[in-house]
């Protein structure tokens, strides 16, 4: 059996085991509540436990596992070429320029809002606006 098929089968079995463990945990609740009534617990467990056939049906066959494994051609199609990777990656210089422009826009917007806010005392507003103007001037050059 191909190593990947073995891995997929083991993963499927692990998932089934986890499902069974959860089922057993769920069954323990009602069974524990009726400890004095063992027949009720057995009846409840027999209704809820999957049969051996159901468990066997959960395990994929070797053919099903093989169908899950992509072919060499499919794998090659999934992996982008170096040129495609470069096209997907943003240019760091362009990214810095974009972030810089957004920061400058934010400072200019803040300046407009502060300049229009009549609730800020005049001397404080003038001081803040002068500081913002200095930052905007430095970022604009």
C-alpha positions as protocol buffer text, in pm:
chain_id: "A"
residue {
  index: 1
  type: UNK
  ca { x: 0 y: 0 z: 0 }
}
residue {
  index: 2
  type: UNK
  ca { x: 132 y: 346 z: -90 }
}
residue {
  index: 3
  type: UNK
  ca { x: 262 y: 539 z: 215 }
}
residue {
  index: 4
  type: UNK
  ca { x: 14 y: 823 z: 156 }
}
residue {
  index: 5
  type: UNK
  ca { x: -271 y: 571 z: 137 }
}
residue {
  index: 6
  type: UNK
  ca { x: -157 y: 424 z: 467 }
}
residue {
  index: 7
  type: UNK
  ca { x: -146 y: 770 z: 619 }
}
residue {
  index: 8
  type: UNK
  ca { x: -497 y: 856 z: 492 }
}
residue {
  index: 9
  type: UNK
  ca { x: -633 y: 525 z: 621 }
}
residue {
  index: 10
  type: UNK
  ca { x: -471 y: 584 z: 961 }
}
residue {
  index: 11
  type: UNK
  ca { x: -618 y: 936 z: 971 }
}
residue {
  index: 12
  type: UNK
  ca { x: -962 y: 797 z: 885 }
}
residue {
  index: 13
  type: UNK
  ca { x: -933 y: 536 z: 1158 }
}
residue {
  index: 14
  type: UNK
  ca { x: -825 y: 803 z: 1407 }
}
residue {
  index: 15
  type: UNK
  ca { x: -1129 y: 1015 z: 1315 }
}
residue {
  index: 16
  type: UNK
  ca { x: -1357 y: 714 z: 1357 }
}
residue {
  index: 17
  type: UNK
  ca { x: -1196 y: 639 z: 1693 }
}
residue {
  index: 18
  type: UNK
  ca { x: -1255 y: 997 z: 1805 }
}
residue {
  index: 19
  type: UNK
  ca { x: -1619 y: 972 z: 1694 }
}
residue {
  index: 20
  type: UNK
  ca { x: -1663 y: 650 z: 1888 }
}
residue {
  index: 21
  type: UNK
  ca { x: -1499 y: 805 z: 2196 }
}
residue {
  index: 22
  type: UNK
  ca { x: -1741 y: 1098 z: 2178 }
}
residue {
  index: 23
  type: UNK
  ca { x: -2031 y: 855 z: 2137 }
}
residue {
  index: 24
  type: UNK
  ca { x: -1918 y: 661 z: 2444 }
}
residue {
  index: 25
  type: UNK
  ca { x: -1885 y: 983 z: 2643 }
}
residue {
  index: 26
  type: UNK
  ca { x: -2236 y: 1088 z: 2542 }
}
residue {
  index: 27
  type: UNK
  ca { x: -2366 y: 746 z: 2639 }
}
residue {
  index: 28
  type: UNK
  ca { x: -2202 y: 763 z: 2980 }
}
residue {
  index: 29
  type: UNK
  ca { x: -2427 y: 1054 z: 3084 }
}
residue {
  index: 30
  type: UNK
  ca { x: -2766 y: 879 z: 3069 }
}
residue {
  index: 31
  type: UNK
  ca { x: -2614 y: 548 z: 3183 }
}
residue {
  index: 32
  type: UNK
  ca { x: -2464 y: 715 z: 3490 }
}
residue {
  index: 33
  type: UNK
  ca { x: -2797 y: 879 z: 3572 }
}
residue {
  index: 34
  type: UNK
  ca { x: -2961 y: 533 z: 3578 }
}
residue {
  index: 35
  type: UNK
  ca { x: -2691 y: 328 z: 3747 }
}
residue {
  index: 36
  type: UNK
  ca { x: -2954 y: 138 z: 3942 }
}
residue {
  index: 37
  type: UNK
  ca { x: -3127 y: 42 z: 3617 }
}
residue {
  index: 38
  type: UNK
  ca { x: -2864 y: -152 z: 3419 }
}
residue {
  index: 39
  type: UNK
  ca { x: -3113 y: -276 z: 3163 }
}
residue {
  index: 40
  type: UNK
  ca { x: -3202 y: 85 z: 3073 }
}
residue {
  index: 41
  type: UNK
  ca { x: -2833 y: 168 z: 3022 }
}
residue {
  index: 42
  type: UNK
  ca { x: -2778 y: -143 z: 2806 }
}
residue {
  index: 43
  type: UNK
  ca { x: -3089 y: -65 z: 2601 }
}
residue {
  index: 44
  type: UNK
  ca { x: -2981 y: 298 z: 2551 }
}
residue {
  index: 45
  type: UNK
  ca { x: -2626 y: 192 z: 2455 }
}
residue {
  index: 46
  type: UNK
  ca { x: -2745 y: -72 z: 2209 }
}
residue {
  index: 47
  type: UNK
  ca { x: -2964 y: 184 z: 2031 }
}
residue {
  index: 48
  type: UNK
  ca { x: -2686 y: 442 z: 2003 }
}
residue {
  index: 49
  type: UNK
  ca { x: -2373 y: 236 z: 1931 }
}
residue {
  index: 50
  type: UNK
  ca { x: -2284 y: 194 z: 1563 }
}
residue {
  index: 51
  type: UNK
  ca { x: -2271 y: -163 z: 1442 }
}
residue {
  index: 52
  type: UNK
  ca { x: -1956 y: -329 z: 1313 }
}
residue {
  index: 53
  type: UNK
  ca { x: -2092 y: -293 z: 959 }
}
residue {
  index: 54
  type: UNK
  ca { x: -2151 y: 81 z: 1011 }
}
residue {
  index: 55
  type: UNK
  ca { x: -1800 y: 121 z: 1147 }
}
residue {
  index: 56
  type: UNK
  ca { x: -1658 y: -75 z: 852 }
}
residue {
  index: 57
  type: UNK
  ca { x: -1856 y: 146 z: 612 }
}
residue {
  index: 58
  type: UNK
  ca { x: -1690 y: 454 z: 765 }
}
residue {
  index: 59
  type: UNK
  ca { x: -1343 y: 330 z: 668 }
}
residue {
  index: 60
  type: UNK
  ca { x: -1258 y: 425 z: 311 }
}
residue {
  index: 61
  type: UNK
  ca { x: -1142 y: 149 z: 79 }
}
residue {
  index: 62
  type: UNK
  ca { x: -799 y: 151 z: -82 }
}
residue {
  index: 63
  type: UNK
  ca { x: -959 y: 266 z: -408 }
}
residue {
  index: 64
  type: UNK
  ca { x: -1140 y: 552 z: -232 }
}
residue {
  index: 65
  type: UNK
  ca { x: -818 y: 655 z: -62 }
}
residue {
  index: 66
  type: UNK
  ca { x: -632 y: 643 z: -393 }
}
residue {
  index: 67
  type: UNK
  ca { x: -898 y: 868 z: -546 }
}
residue {
  index: 68
  type: UNK
  ca { x: -836 y: 1122 z: -267 }
}
residue {
  index: 69
  type: UNK
  ca { x: -467 y: 1151 z: -354 }
}
residue {
  index: 70
  type: UNK
  ca { x: -397 y: 1408 z: -627 }
}
residue {
  index: 71
  type: UNK
  ca { x: -207 y: 1294 z: -934 }
}
residue {
  index: 72
  type: UNK
  ca { x: 138 y: 1430 z: -1026 }
}
residue {
  index: 73
  type: UNK
  ca { x: -22 y: 1660 z: -1285 }
}
residue {
  index: 74
  type: UNK
  ca { x: -278 y: 1789 z: -1033 }
}
residue {
  index: 75
  type: UNK
  ca { x: -1 y: 1854 z: -782 }
}
residue {
  index: 76
  type: UNK
  ca { x: 201 y: 2046 z: -1041 }
}
residue {
  index: 77
  type: UNK
  ca { x: -107 y: 2259 z: -1120 }
}
residue {
  index: 78
  type: UNK
  ca { x: -153 y: 2339 z: -749 }
}
residue {
  index: 79
  type: UNK
  ca { x: 202 y: 2467 z: -702 }
}
residue {
  index: 80
  type: UNK
  ca { x: 253 y: 2813 z: -849 }
}
residue {
  index: 81
  type: UNK
  ca { x: 563 y: 2890 z: -1053 }
}
residue {
  index: 82
  type: UNK
  ca { x: 823 y: 3135 z: -927 }
}
residue {
  index: 83
  type: UNK
  ca { x: 687 y: 3404 z: -1162 }
}
residue {
  index: 84
  type: UNK
  ca { x: 332 y: 3346 z: -1033 }
}
residue {
  index: 85
  type: UNK
  ca { x: 456 y: 3372 z: -675 }
}
residue {
  index: 86
  type: UNK
  ca { x: 629 y: 3702 z: -751 }
}
residue {
  index: 87
  type: UNK
  ca { x: 313 y: 3833 z: -915 }
}
residue {
  index: 88
  type: UNK
  ca { x: 114 y: 3743 z: -602 }
}
residue {
  index: 89
  type: UNK
  ca { x: 359 y: 3910 z: -363 }
}
residue {
  index: 90
  type: UNK
  ca { x: 318 y: 4284 z: -321 }
}
residue {
  index: 91
  type: UNK
  ca { x: 615 y: 4498 z: -417 }
}
residue {
  index: 92
  type: UNK
  ca { x: 762 y: 4615 z: -85 }
}
residue {
  index: 93
  type: UNK
  ca { x: 842 y: 4962 z: -220 }
}
residue {
  index: 94
  type: UNK
  ca { x: 488 y: 5006 z: -352 }
}
residue {
  index: 95
  type: UNK
  ca { x: 351 y: 4881 z: -21 }
}
residue {
  index: 96
  type: UNK
  ca { x: 558 y: 5135 z: 175 }
}
residue {
  index: 97
  type: UNK
  ca { x: 442 y: 5413 z: -60 }
}
residue {
  index: 98
  type: UNK
  ca { x: 79 y: 5312 z: -12 }
}
residue {
  index: 99
  type: UNK
  ca { x: 108 y: 5299 z: 368 }
}
residue {
  index: 100
  type: UNK
  ca { x: 290 y: 5634 z: 369 }
}
residue {
  index: 101
  type: UNK
  ca { x: 12 y: 5793 z: 159 }
}
residue {
  index: 102
  type: UNK
  ca { x: -256 y: 5654 z: 391 }
}
residue {
  index: 103
  type: UNK
  ca { x: -72 y: 5791 z: 696 }
}
residue {
  index: 104
  type: UNK
  ca { x: -41 y: 6132 z: 529 }
}
residue {
  index: 105
  type: UNK
  ca { x: -413 y: 6128 z: 442 }
}
residue {
  index: 106
  type: UNK
  ca { x: -492 y: 6043 z: 804 }
}
residue {
  index: 107
  type: UNK
  ca { x: -285 y: 6336 z: 933 }
}
residue {
  index: 108
  type: UNK
  ca { x: -450 y: 6573 z: 686 }
}
residue {
  index: 109
  type: UNK
  ca { x: -797 y: 6451 z: 786 }
}
residue {
  index: 110
  type: UNK
  ca { x: -710 y: 6497 z: 1154 }
}
residue {
  index: 111
  type: UNK
  ca { x: -587 y: 6849 z: 1080 }
}
residue {
  index: 112
  type: UNK
  ca { x: -915 y: 6936 z: 903 }
}
residue {
  index: 113
  type: UNK
  ca { x: -1125 y: 6801 z: 1192 }
}
residue {
  index: 114
  type: UNK
  ca { x: -921 y: 6982 z: 1459 }
}
residue {
  index: 115
  type: UNK
  ca { x: -928 y: 7307 z: 1261 }
}
residue {
  index: 116
  type: UNK
  ca { x: -1308 y: 7284 z: 1235 }
}
residue {
  index: 117
  type: UNK
  ca { x: -1366 y: 7192 z: 1602 }
}
residue {
  index: 118
  type: UNK
  ca { x: -1486 y: 7507 z: 1781 }
}
residue {
  index: 119
  type: UNK
  ca { x: -1480 y: 7332 z: 2121 }
}
residue {
  index: 120
  type: UNK
  ca { x: -1098 y: 7326 z: 2130 }
}
residue {
  index: 121
  type: UNK
  ca { x: -953 y: 7645 z: 2285 }
}
residue {
  index: 122
  type: UNK
  ca { x: -781 y: 7866 z: 2025 }
}
residue {
  index: 123
  type: UNK
  ca { x: -428 y: 7853 z: 2170 }
}
residue {
  index: 124
  type: UNK
  ca { x: -437 y: 7473 z: 2207 }
}
residue {
  index: 125
  type: UNK
  ca { x: -582 y: 7433 z: 1858 }
}
residue {
  index: 126
  type: UNK
  ca { x: -307 y: 7656 z: 1711 }
}
residue {
  index: 127
  type: UNK
  ca { x: -37 y: 7451 z: 1888 }
}
residue {
  index: 128
  type: UNK
  ca { x: -179 y: 7117 z: 1768 }
}
residue {
  index: 129
  type: UNK
  ca { x: -230 y: 7247 z: 1413 }
}
residue {
  index: 130
  type: UNK
  ca { x: 130 y: 7377 z: 1401 }
}
residue {
  index: 131
  type: UNK
  ca { x: 256 y: 7035 z: 1510 }
}
residue {
  index: 132
  type: UNK
  ca { x: 40 y: 6856 z: 1253 }
}
residue {
  index: 133
  type: UNK
  ca { x: 150 y: 7099 z: 981 }
}
residue {
  index: 134
  type: UNK
  ca { x: 515 y: 7023 z: 1062 }
}
residue {
  index: 135
  type: UNK
  ca { x: 455 y: 6646 z: 1043 }
}
residue {
  index: 136
  type: UNK
  ca { x: 260 y: 6680 z: 718 }
}
residue {
  index: 137
  type: UNK
  ca { x: 536 y: 6894 z: 566 }
}
residue {
  index: 138
  type: UNK
  ca { x: 803 y: 6636 z: 661 }
}
residue {
  index: 139
  type: UNK
  ca { x: 600 y: 6350 z: 518 }
}
residue {
  index: 140
  type: UNK
  ca { x: 521 y: 6537 z: 196 }
}
residue {
  index: 141
  type: UNK
  ca { x: 887 y: 6572 z: 95 }
}
